[in-house]
Amino acid sequence: MMKLYATILGTTLLGLYSVTSFAITGNQSPQPLMLNEGVSDTQLISSTPRRYELQMNQESDLKISSGHLASDSGDNITIQGRLYDEAGLLVSMDSSYQGHFMITERVTPGTYILEVKGDAMGSPNEVSNRYNLHLGVN
């Protein structure tokens, strides 16, 4: 009986973890999504840029990178990140054909917009079109 309860509890917790960790947002929001320090929710790669807003309260070293699930191949994923300041000027950009980009930049206080776009080429068995963002601030 105890083994049955442990199995049910384990299955329930795994289900909850899977839903929160692998939530995929496919709808494009008219307003930029807030990007906070840490790891973002999983998003779908799209050729239409997805916009993220970053609020910087002090001068900081910013590190933004994209990633995908370890079980997914990034070999056929093109992804690009572009960071803009409040005036809409391009601050930094990076792109990759292996599913990862990395932007490192010293920024001053203000609002920044990160645009992410890309393409996942290949069959669904070869490639996943999901990514998440990692934001570090020092």
N, C-alpha and C positions, 0 to 999 in steps of 0.2 A: 504494500500500500504506500509506504514512504517513497519507494522508487518511482511509483506512478506520479505522486505529487512533485517530486524533483524533476521528472521529465516534463510535466505540464508547466511548471514554473520556468524551467530552462527554455522551453519553446516560446513561452509568452515573452520573456525578456529578450530573446533573440529577435522575435518579431518586432518588438518595440525599438530595439537598437537598429534594425534594418530600416525601418520606416524613417527614423530621424537621421541616420547617417547617410542614407542613400536617396534622400528626397531629391527629386530632379525637377527643377523649375523650367518649364518650357515656354511660358508666356512672357512676352516682352512687356515690361513695365514702362509707362510713359515717363516716369520719374526715375532717376538713378537709384539703384539699391545702395543702402549704406554698407560700406565695407569696414569692418572692425578688425582689430588685431586678432590674430589666430587664423583658423581655417574656415573658409566660407562653406555654405551649403553647396552641394553638387549642382552644376548647371549644364545645359546643353550647348555645345559648340554650334555657332551659327555664323553665316556670312554677314548677317546684320549685327552690327556692334551692340553688345550689352554694356550698359553704362553703370559704373559704381562711383559713389561719392565717398571721399575721405575728408574728414575734418582734422586738421592739424592745429593744435593749440600752442605749440612751441616749435622752435627749430629742431629738426630731428633727422636722423638717418633712417630712410624708408627702404624696406626690402619687400618687393612684391614678386611672387612667383606663382606659376600655374602648375598644376599637377593633375594626375589622373589616378584611378585606383590601381594598386600594384598588380592586380590580376589582369588589367587591360593593357594591351600593347599601344604604345604611342608612335609606332613606326609610320603610320599613315595619317597622322594628325598634324595639320598646319594650324598654328595658333599664334596670335599677335596681341600684344598689350601696348597701349599708348596712354601715357600719363599727361594730362593737361592741367595748367594752373587756372586760377579764377578768371583770368583774362582770355582764356581759350587758347593760350600758346602751348605748343608741344614742349614738354619738359624732358621726356625720355620715352624711348620705345625699345622693344625687343620682340623678335619673332623666332619661331623654330619650326622645323619640319618633323620633329620628334615628339611633339605634344607638350613642350615646356617652354615658357619664357621666363626671364628674370630681369626685373628692373631694380636697380639700386641707385638711390638718389638722395642727396642732402636737400631737404625742403625747409622753407620758412613757414610760419603760421599762415593758415588760410584754408580754402576749400579747393580740393583737387578732384578731377574726374579721371577715372580709369576706364578706357574702352577696351573690350576684349572681343575679338572676332576670330573666326577660323573656319576650317573645313575638315571633315573626317572623310577620307577617301578609302574605298574598299568595301567589301561586303560586311554585313553585320557580324559575321563569324570572324572576321579579321581585325576589326577595329571597333572601339567604343567612341561615341561622340560626347562623352562626359568629361567635365573638368571641375576642379575646385581651385580656389585661390588661397595663398598663404601670405599673410601680411604680418611683417615684423617692424616694430618701431623702436629705435634706440635714441 
